[in-house]
Amino acid sequence: MKDLGKIVKALIVDQVEGVYLAQKEGETYEVKSDKPLQLGQTVDAFAYLNQDKQKVMTVDLPIVSLDDYGWARVVDRKRGLGVFVDIGLEDKDIAISLDDLPEEVKYWPKKDDQVYINLWTDKKDRLWGKLASPDLFKTMTNKGTASLHNNDVTGRVLDLKAAGDYLITGDNYLAYLPQTEKEEETRLGQEVKGRIIGLREDGVLYLSTKPRAHEVIDEDAQMIYAAILRSPNQAIPYHDKSDPQAIRDYFGISKGQFKRAVGHLMKDNLVAQDQEKTYLLHNKNK
């Protein structure tokens, strides 16, 4: 049945006990519709076999077909079979074969993850989901620019490679997350938060999910760093030679604690000191 998985034009030829029937290429289909149809009417409908192997058409078109890609929500995964996704059919979920998924189940999409797919049919007329390739996304995404550097982004994992993952961001950029820049393991279809750390020559963004340096410093350093950021000139009049009591009065910590915290910030190239102040390094891309 060559029309399975496609959106086709079909002719409504009969109505039996409230059920509409349509014909296409000599095949008769039960037609699902929330709205009344008329005999002799031509409709755009999606053709498929339901769970009972019956030929069905629906005028409520799904989000994907053999010719169209879309985002499908994962509803289940079964070891030995693959994952099942909702494409908008009320009586059928679509399977993505384990042959198209990572070898290890821990990298498979989980329930409510989303994957970008289209459909294909096998020799038994069964519909399957097929994951889109990164090459396809290169043709439909925006090219990144250097101005995006250090921006926070949210992306969806499209493809897992030994060296890193490909993602698509919420702003429709293709991004690459190297293994060395991962805070934790990722899986296919997972939503990931990260930041842009670079740009490839082909416009693909480099991502990192690791925190910025100032996001992992201790509480004293965070307090001092925040004080510097709030200051009008992004500088504070405290340094290694400052009076210990003045430091304690302002920050509530000892001079030793102050020096250790500032030392941490200086090691991360976030701040610098001179004989009068501790100040922000404006040119640091962190």
C-alpha positions as CSV (number, residue, x, y, z in Angstrom):
1,M,0.0,0.0,0.0
2,K,2.0,2.9,-1.3
3,D,0.0,5.6,0.4
4,L,0.7,4.5,4.0
5,G,2.5,7.2,6.0
6,K,1.6,10.0,3.5
7,I,-0.9,12.8,3.4
8,V,-3.1,12.2,0.4
9,K,-6.3,13.3,-1.3
10,A,-9.1,10.8,-0.9
11,L,-12.7,10.6,-2.0
12,I,-15.5,10.1,0.6
13,V,-17.6,7.3,-1.0
14,D,-19.8,6.0,1.8
15,Q,-21.0,6.3,5.4
16,V,-21.9,3.1,7.3
17,E,-23.3,3.3,10.8
18,G,-21.7,6.7,11.3
19,V,-18.3,5.7,9.9
20,Y,-17.1,7.4,6.8
21,L,-15.3,5.4,4.1
22,A,-12.9,6.8,1.5
23,Q,-11.2,5.3,-1.5
24,K,-7.7,5.9,-2.8
25,E,-5.9,3.9,-5.5
26,G,-8.5,1.1,-5.2
27,E,-8.1,0.8,-1.4
28,T,-10.9,1.5,1.0
29,Y,-10.1,3.3,4.3
30,E,-12.1,4.1,7.4
31,V,-11.9,7.9,7.8
32,K,-11.6,9.6,11.2
33,S,-12.9,13.1,11.5
34,D,-14.2,15.3,14.3
35,K,-16.2,17.3,11.7
36,P,-19.1,16.1,9.4
37,L,-18.1,15.1,5.9
38,Q,-20.1,14.8,2.7
39,L,-20.3,12.0,0.3
40,G,-18.4,12.9,-2.8
41,Q,-16.1,15.2,-0.8
42,T,-12.4,15.1,-1.4
43,V,-10.3,15.4,1.8
44,D,-6.6,15.7,2.7
45,A,-6.0,12.8,5.1
46,F,-3.1,10.8,6.6
47,A,-3.2,7.1,5.7
48,Y,-2.0,4.4,8.1
49,L,-2.7,1.0,9.7
50,N,-4.1,1.2,13.2
51,Q,-3.2,-1.1,16.1
52,D,-5.6,-3.7,14.7
53,K,-4.0,-3.5,11.3
54,Q,-7.0,-1.8,9.8
55,K,-6.6,0.7,7.0
56,V,-7.4,4.1,8.4
57,M,-7.3,7.8,7.3
58,T,-7.5,10.8,9.6
59,V,-8.2,14.3,8.5
60,D,-6.6,15.5,11.8
61,L,-3.1,15.5,10.3
62,P,-0.2,14.2,12.4
63,I,3.0,16.3,13.0
64,V,5.1,14.0,10.7
65,S,4.7,11.8,7.6
66,L,7.0,10.1,5.1
67,D,7.6,13.6,3.5
68,D,7.5,15.8,6.6
69,Y,9.7,16.1,9.7
70,G,8.5,17.2,13.1
71,W,9.2,17.1,16.8
72,A,7.7,14.0,18.4
73,R,7.3,13.4,22.2
74,V,8.6,10.2,23.6
75,V,5.9,8.2,25.4
76,D,7.7,5.0,26.2
77,R,10.8,3.0,25.7
78,K,11.1,-0.8,25.6
79,R,14.4,-2.7,25.8
80,G,14.7,-4.9,22.8
81,L,12.3,-2.9,20.7
82,G,13.1,0.8,20.8
83,V,11.3,4.0,21.8
84,F,7.7,5.0,21.1
85,V,6.6,8.5,20.2
86,D,3.3,10.4,19.9
87,I,2.9,12.0,16.4
88,G,-0.7,13.0,17.0
89,L,-2.6,9.8,16.1
90,E,-5.3,9.0,18.7
91,D,-5.0,5.2,18.3
92,K,-1.4,4.6,17.5
93,D,2.1,5.5,18.7
94,I,5.1,5.2,16.4
95,A,8.2,3.1,17.2
96,I,11.8,4.2,16.5
97,S,13.7,0.9,16.0
98,L,16.6,0.1,18.4
99,D,18.7,-0.2,15.2
100,D,18.4,3.6,14.9
101,L,19.2,4.2,18.6
102,P,22.4,4.2,20.6
103,E,23.7,0.7,21.6
104,E,23.4,1.5,25.3
105,V,19.8,2.0,26.6
106,K,21.0,4.7,29.0
107,Y,21.5,7.0,26.0
108,W,18.0,6.4,24.6
109,P,15.4,9.2,25.0
110,K,13.3,9.1,28.1
111,K,9.6,9.8,28.4
112,D,8.7,13.4,27.5
113,D,12.0,13.9,25.7
114,Q,11.5,15.1,22.1
115,V,13.1,13.8,18.9
116,Y,13.0,15.2,15.4
117,I,11.8,12.5,12.9
118,N,10.0,11.6,9.8
119,L,8.4,8.3,8.9
120,W,9.3,5.3,6.7
121,T,7.6,2.0,5.9
122,D,9.1,-1.5,5.9
123,K,8.1,-4.4,3.6
124,K,5.3,-5.4,5.9
125,D,3.7,-1.9,5.6
126,R,4.6,-1.0,9.2
127,L,5.3,2.6,10.0
128,W,8.5,3.6,11.8
129,G,10.1,6.8,13.0
130,K,13.4,7.8,11.6
131,L,15.7,10.3,13.3
132,A,16.8,13.3,11.3
133,S,20.6,13.6,10.7
134,P,22.8,16.5,11.6
135,D,23.4,17.1,7.9
136,L,19.6,17.8,7.5
137,F,19.7,20.3,10.4
138,K,22.6,22.2,8.7
139,T,20.3,23.0,5.8
140,M,17.5,24.4,8.1
141,T,19.3,26.1,11.0
142,N,20.8,29.6,11.3
143,K,24.6,30.1,11.1
144,G,26.1,31.2,14.4
145,T,28.0,34.4,14.9
146,A,30.8,35.5,17.2
147,S,28.4,38.0,18.9
148,L,26.7,35.0,20.5
149,H,29.8,34.1,22.6
150,N,29.1,33.4,26.2
151,N,25.3,33.5,25.8
152,D,23.2,31.0,27.8
153,V,21.2,28.7,25.6
154,T,18.8,25.7,25.8
155,G,19.1,23.0,23.3
156,R,17.8,19.5,22.3
157,V,20.2,16.6,21.7
158,L,20.0,15.4,18.1
159,D,22.9,13.1,17.7
160,L,25.4,11.4,20.0
161,K,29.0,10.9,18.8
162,A,32.0,9.5,20.6
163,A,33.6,12.9,20.7
164,G,30.5,14.9,21.5
165,D,26.8,15.7,20.7
166,Y,25.0,17.8,18.2
167,L,22.1,19.9,19.5
168,I,19.6,22.4,18.1
169,T,19.0,25.5,20.2
170,G,15.8,27.2,21.0
171,D,16.9,30.0,18.6
172,N,17.4,27.5,15.8
173,Y,21.1,27.3,15.8
174,L,23.0,24.0,15.3
175,A,25.5,23.4,18.2
176,Y,28.2,21.0,19.1
177,L,28.8,19.9,22.7
178,P,32.3,18.2,23.1
179,Q,32.6,15.4,25.6
180,T,35.3,17.5,27.4
181,E,32.8,20.3,28.0
182,K,30.0,18.1,29.5
183,E,29.2,18.5,33.2
184,E,27.3,15.1,33.1
185,E,26.3,12.5,30.5
186,T,23.6,13.3,28.0
187,R,21.0,11.3,26.1
188,L,19.3,11.6,22.8
189,G,16.3,13.9,22.8
190,Q,17.3,15.5,26.2
191,E,16.9,19.2,26.8
192,V,20.3,20.6,27.8
193,K,21.2,24.0,29.2
194,G,24.6,25.4,28.4
195,R,26.6,28.4,27.2
196,I,28.3,29.3,23.9
197,I,32.1,29.0,24.1
198,G,33.1,29.2,20.4
199,L,32.2,29.1,16.8
200,R,33.1,26.7,14.1
201,E,34.0,27.8,10.6
202,D,30.8,26.4,9.2
203,G,28.7,28.4,11.7
204,V,28.1,25.6,14.2
205,L,28.2,26.8,17.8
206,Y,30.5,25.2,20.4
207,L,28.7,24.6,23.7
208,S,29.7,23.9,27.3
209,T,27.5,22.7,30.1
210,K,30.2,23.4,32.7
211,P,29.7,26.3,35.0
212,R,31.6,29.5,34.5
213,A,34.5,30.1,36.8
214,H,32.7,32.6,39.0
215,E,29.8,30.1,39.4
216,V,32.0,27.5,41.2
217,I,33.9,29.8,43.6
218,D,33.4,29.6,47.3
219,E,30.9,31.8,49.3
220,D,33.5,34.4,50.3
221,A,34.7,34.8,46.8
222,Q,31.2,35.0,45.5
223,M,30.4,37.8,48.0
224,I,33.5,39.8,47.0
225,Y,32.9,39.3,43.3
226,A,29.2,40.4,43.7
227,A,30.4,43.5,45.6
228,I,32.8,44.4,42.7
229,L,30.1,43.9,40.1
230,R,27.7,46.2,42.0
231,S,30.3,49.0,42.5
232,P,30.0,52.0,40.1
233,N,33.4,51.5,38.6
234,Q,33.4,47.7,39.2
235,A,36.1,48.1,41.8
236,I,36.3,48.1,45.6
237,P,38.8,50.1,47.7
238,Y,40.1,46.9,49.5
239,H,43.4,45.1,48.7
240,D,46.2,43.1,50.4
241,K,47.4,46.1,52.4
242,S,43.9,47.2,53.6
243,D,43.3,47.5,57.3
244,P,42.0,44.1,58.7
245,Q,39.2,45.8,60.7
246,A,38.0,47.7,57.6
247,I,37.7,44.4,55.7
248,R,35.9,42.8,58.6
249,D,33.5,45.8,59.0
250,Y,32.6,45.8,55.3
251,F,32.6,42.0,54.5
252,G,32.2,40.4,57.8
253,I,35.3,38.1,57.2
254,S,38.9,38.2,58.3
255,K,41.7,39.7,56.2
256,G,43.1,36.1,55.7
257,Q,39.7,35.0,54.3
258,F,39.6,38.0,52.1
259,K,43.0,37.4,50.7
260,R,42.2,33.7,50.0
261,A,39.0,34.6,48.3
262,V,40.5,37.3,46.2
263,G,43.4,35.0,45.3
264,H,40.8,32.5,44.0
265,L,39.2,35.2,41.9
266,M,42.6,36.3,40.5
267,K,43.6,32.8,39.7
268,D,40.5,32.5,37.6
269,N,41.4,35.8,35.9
270,L,38.1,37.4,37.1
271,V,39.7,40.3,39.1
272,A,43.0,42.0,39.6
273,Q,44.6,44.2,42.3
274,D,46.7,47.3,42.6
275,Q,47.8,49.3,45.6
276,E,44.4,51.0,45.9
277,K,41.7,48.6,44.9
278,T,40.5,45.2,43.7
279,Y,38.8,45.5,40.3
280,L,37.0,43.5,37.6
281,L,38.9,42.3,34.6
282,H,36.6,43.6,31.9
283,N,38.3,41.8,29.0
284,K,37.9,38.3,30.5
285,N,35.6,36.1,28.3
286,K,34.3,33.8,31.0
